[in-house]
Each structure stands twice: as C-alpha cells, then as structure tokens.
Amino acid sequence: MNREVLARLLTVGAAFEDTLARMIFTGNPVANIGTGYAEYQGLELLVATGHTDILDATSCPSLDSDIKEF
C-alpha cells in the first residue's frame, strides 16, 4: 500500500513540476479565469520593451530589458 501511494504521489509531483516549468517561460495572467489556479507572468512577458507606468501611463524606458548574448 505504501509503495502504491508513493508511486501515485511521485506521478502527481512530476506532472506539477512540468506544469510549473512551462509557466516559468509562458505564464500569462490573462488566462486566470475562475477559481482554479492563477498563472504568474512568465519570462516572455517580463523580458520585453515598452513598459509603461500603470498609474499615469508614462513610458518607462529604464525598465526595458537589456539582453546580452554571451
């Protein structure tokens, strides 16, 4: 019984890890509908240019991403 429970928990843990790993890059809070789960902003949304201030809609060029290729 203990081994069966452990096997099921490991399967659920691996699926949860796969889902979170994808959300790191492609998470989009626009998809937060209902009470299921809430996605956070993934790197695709955070690493961008053209950020604006949410209060007065002024441009914030200092927040633009600066990516270097090594």
TIMIMAR-609630 format. One record per residue (C-alpha): x, y, z; residue number from 1; chain; residue in three letters. Coordinates in Angstrom, 3 decimals, m for minus. Layout:
residues N
{{X,Y,Z},NUM,A,ALA},
...
//
This chain:
residues 70
{{0.000,0.000,0.000},1,A,MET},
{{2.766,2.449,0.925},2,A,ASN},
{{4.605,1.851,m2.326},3,A,ARG},
{{1.456,2.396,m4.370},4,A,GLU},
{{0.760,5.697,m2.597},5,A,VAL},
{{4.376,6.763,m3.112},6,A,LEU},
{{4.184,5.911,m6.823},7,A,ALA},
{{0.997,7.979,m7.224},8,A,ARG},
{{2.471,10.941,m5.341},9,A,LEU},
{{5.606,10.879,m7.481},10,A,LEU},
{{3.465,10.881,m10.629},11,A,THR},
{{1.459,13.881,m9.417},12,A,VAL},
{{4.654,15.670,m8.361},13,A,GLY},
{{6.250,15.160,m11.778},14,A,ALA},
{{3.150,16.483,m13.561},15,A,ALA},
{{3.061,19.515,m11.246},16,A,PHE},
{{6.744,20.195,m11.906},17,A,GLU},
{{6.202,20.020,m15.681},18,A,ASP},
{{3.313,22.487,m15.476},19,A,THR},
{{5.304,24.955,m13.378},20,A,LEU},
{{8.346,24.658,m15.642},21,A,ALA},
{{6.251,25.670,m18.659},22,A,ARG},
{{4.679,28.568,m16.748},23,A,MET},
{{8.114,29.994,m15.955},24,A,ILE},
{{8.506,30.887,m19.629},25,A,PHE},
{{4.958,31.223,m20.946},26,A,THR},
{{2.851,32.150,m17.901},27,A,GLY},
{{0.134,34.672,m18.709},28,A,ASN},
{{m2.186,36.079,m16.026},29,A,PRO},
{{m4.813,36.856,m18.683},30,A,VAL},
{{m5.715,33.151,m18.554},31,A,ALA},
{{m6.751,33.457,m14.871},32,A,ASN},
{{m10.429,32.603,m15.146},33,A,ILE},
{{m12.454,31.182,m12.306},34,A,GLY},
{{m11.009,29.775,m9.103},35,A,THR},
{{m8.786,27.008,m10.481},36,A,GLY},
{{m5.277,28.424,m10.320},37,A,TYR},
{{m3.604,31.739,m11.048},38,A,ALA},
{{m0.742,31.906,m13.507},39,A,GLU},
{{2.036,34.373,m12.871},40,A,TYR},
{{3.806,36.452,m15.501},41,A,GLN},
{{6.288,34.293,m17.353},42,A,GLY},
{{9.613,35.406,m18.765},43,A,LEU},
{{8.076,36.017,m22.209},44,A,GLU},
{{6.015,38.855,m20.712},45,A,LEU},
{{8.661,40.186,m18.344},46,A,LEU},
{{11.530,40.300,m20.847},47,A,VAL},
{{10.170,42.982,m23.151},48,A,ALA},
{{10.444,46.612,m24.144},49,A,THR},
{{7.872,49.359,m23.951},50,A,GLY},
{{6.883,49.077,m20.276},51,A,HIS},
{{4.577,51.849,m19.060},52,A,THR},
{{3.596,53.131,m15.633},53,A,ASP},
{{0.238,51.708,m14.635},54,A,ILE},
{{m0.868,54.851,m12.768},55,A,LEU},
{{m0.263,57.617,m15.303},56,A,ASP},
{{0.633,55.662,m18.487},57,A,ALA},
{{4.033,57.311,m18.899},58,A,THR},
{{6.773,55.416,m20.691},59,A,SER},
{{9.433,53.763,m18.501},60,A,CYS},
{{12.444,53.117,m20.749},61,A,PRO},
{{14.596,52.248,m17.729},62,A,SER},
{{12.506,49.084,m17.263},63,A,LEU},
{{13.186,47.793,m20.786},64,A,ASP},
{{15.089,44.531,m20.875},65,A,SER},
{{18.772,44.570,m21.766},66,A,ASP},
{{19.693,41.116,m23.036},67,A,ILE},
{{23.268,40.242,m23.874},68,A,LYS},
{{24.306,37.215,m25.880},69,A,GLU},
{{27.342,35.525,m24.365},70,A,PHE},
//
